[in-house]
Amino acid sequence: MGTEVMLAAAAVSTAVSAYGQYQAGKSQEAYYKAQANQIQLEGRIEAAKAKQQGTKALDEANEAMALTVARSAAGGLNPFASDSSPLLIQFKSLSNGVQDWITARDTAFNITTMSQTQAENYRQAGRDAARGGTMSALMAIGQGAMTMNKIKPFSSYSTAIL
């Protein structure tokens, strides 16, 4: 096989290998971006569920307070008197509801923050994979150049370009 044919084969092999390495890195990057988007979506869904639980806790507290007012009034008590047990029951119901709402709000915040952090980790992994693919492609080109130099040393080419 002639030197020119071997050089051409080495060049084509190098180009195909480099392109494959580059595309593999880009493919990994796309995968990680999709994972990031999925994790963020799941985080938003879970945060919304937590917020709904907080709203439900406030609704339940409101129902308990309304029931206390109704039962007190039906029993002939002033449910809003500052020294009455019904008012203390209402405050306790409200306190419990607000505490549950705060817990749900904090949970939603934590879920959102964690999903954003995890998504950014996936995006960074994608960027790293793309860089790795580019570096592998450049290494393939370098190895191809070394192979081509073994076939026909670069010093044997004419340097006169004028």
C-alpha positions in Angstrom: 0.0 0.0 0.0 1.4 3.4 -1.0 2.4 6.0 1.5 -0.3 8.4 0.2 -3.0 5.8 0.7 -1.9 5.1 4.2 -1.7 8.8 5.0 -5.3 9.3 3.6 -6.5 6.3 5.6 -4.9 7.6 8.8 -6.4 11.1 8.2 -9.9 9.7 7.6 -9.7 7.4 10.6 -8.5 10.3 12.7 -11.3 12.6 11.5 -14.0 9.9 12.1 -12.6 9.1 15.6 -12.4 12.8 16.5 -16.0 13.5 15.2 -17.3 10.5 17.2 -15.6 11.6 20.4 -17.0 15.1 19.9 -20.5 13.9 19.2 -20.4 11.5 22.2 -19.6 14.5 24.5 -22.5 16.5 23.0 -24.8 13.6 23.4 -23.9 13.2 27.1 -24.4 17.0 27.5 -27.9 16.7 26.0 -28.7 13.8 28.3 -27.6 15.7 31.4 -29.6 18.8 30.3 -32.7 16.6 30.0 -32.1 15.1 33.5 -31.7 18.7 34.9 -35.0 19.7 33.3 -36.7 16.6 34.7 -35.4 17.1 38.2 -36.5 20.8 38.2 -40.0 19.8 37.0 -40.3 17.2 39.7 -39.1 19.8 42.2 -41.8 22.2 41.2 -44.5 19.6 41.4 -43.4 18.5 44.9 -43.1 22.2 46.0 -46.6 22.8 44.8 -47.9 19.7 46.7 -46.2 21.1 49.9 -47.8 24.5 49.4 -51.2 22.8 48.9 -50.7 21.0 52.2 -50.0 24.3 53.9 -53.2 25.8 52.4 -55.1 22.7 53.5 -53.7 23.2 57.1 -54.9 26.8 57.1 -58.3 25.7 55.8 -58.6 23.1 58.5 -57.6 25.6 61.2 -60.3 28.0 59.8 -62.9 25.2 59.9 -61.9 24.3 63.5 -62.2 28.0 64.5 -65.6 28.4 62.8 -66.8 25.2 64.6 -65.6 26.6 68.0 -67.4 29.8 67.4 -70.6 28.1 66.3 -70.6 25.6 69.3 -69.8 28.4 71.7 -72.5 30.6 70.4 -75.0 27.7 70.5 -74.1 27.1 74.1 -74.7 30.7 75.1 -71.0 31.6 75.4 -69.3 34.6 73.9 -66.7 33.0 71.6 -64.8 36.3 71.3 -64.5 37.2 75.0 -60.9 37.6 75.9 -61.1 35.4 79.0 -63.2 32.6 77.5 -62.1 29.1 76.7 -63.6 29.2 73.1 -61.2 32.1 72.2 -58.2 30.2 73.6 -59.4 27.1 71.5 -59.5 29.4 68.4 -56.0 30.7 69.1 -54.7 27.2 69.5 -56.4 26.1 66.3 -55.0 29.1 64.4 -51.5 28.6 65.9 -51.5 24.9 64.8 -52.7 25.9 61.4 -50.1 28.6 60.9 -47.3 26.4 62.2 -48.3 23.7 59.7 -48.5 26.3 57.0 -45.0 27.6 57.9 -43.6 24.1 57.8 -45.2 23.4 54.4 -43.8 26.7 53.1 -40.3 25.9 54.3 -40.6 22.4 52.9 -41.6 23.8 49.5 -38.6 26.2 49.6 -36.2 23.4 50.5 -37.6 21.1 47.7 -37.2 24.0 45.2 -33.7 24.8 46.3 -32.6 21.2 46.3 -34.1 20.5 42.9 -32.4 23.6 41.5 -29.1 22.6 43.0 -29.4 19.1 41.6 -30.4 20.4 38.2 -27.3 22.7 38.2 -25.2 19.7 39.1 -26.6 17.8 36.0 -26.0 20.9 33.8 -22.4 21.1 35.0 -21.9 17.4 34.4 -23.2 18.1 30.9 -20.8 20.9 30.3 -18.0 18.7 31.6 -19.1 15.9 29.3 -19.0 18.2 26.3 -15.6 19.5 27.2 -14.4 15.9 27.7 -15.7 15.0 24.2 -13.9 18.0 22.8 -10.7 17.0 24.6 -11.0 13.4 23.4 -11.5 14.7 19.8 -8.4 16.8 20.1 -6.4 13.9 21.5 -7.6 11.7 18.6 -6.4 14.4 16.2 -3.0 14.5 18.0 -2.7 10.7 17.9 -3.7 10.7 14.3 -1.0 13.3 13.5 1.6 11.2 15.3 0.5 8.1 13.3 0.7 10.1 10.1 4.2 11.4 11.1 5.3 7.7 11.6 4.0 6.9 8.1 5.8 9.9 6.5 7.7 12.2 8.8 6.6 15.8 8.6 10.2 16.9 8.0 10.2 15.2 4.6 7.6 17.6 3.2 8.8 20.6 1.2 9.0 23.8 3.2 9.2 26.1 0.2 5.7 27.5 -0.2 6.6 30.6 -2.2 
